[in-house]
Amino acid sequence: DGATVKSPVKVQFGVAGMSISPAGQNVLDKTKGHHHVIVDGKALTAGQVVPANNTHIHFGKGQTETDLKLTPGKHTLTLQFADGGHRSYGPALSSTITVTVE
């Protein structure tokens, strides 16, 4: 948080107290899910489906890292954990950092 970085930015993510499972699997199991990175946006309310667009990046295969291409300037990156049906677990299972891209 607060770092000055160069693009692409390597982002690694994890979760405590839950298990990672690909999208579409274990949809009703509220102890599992997968990650989404929201670029320059906020955490979603619990139960809200995470949109699929340039701001909301899905990692539905269960990935735990990525290289994000970001434009120069200040950006927020919000990690949002969601269930197998892409429904957000809410702000309690999210975290936001701010980076400045050179």
Secondary structure, DSSP 8 states (H G I E B T S, - for coil): ---EE-SSEEEE---SSSEE--TTSSTT-TTEEEEEEEET-----TT-B---SSSEEEETT---EEEE---SEEEEEEEEEE-TTSBB--GGGEEEEEEEE-
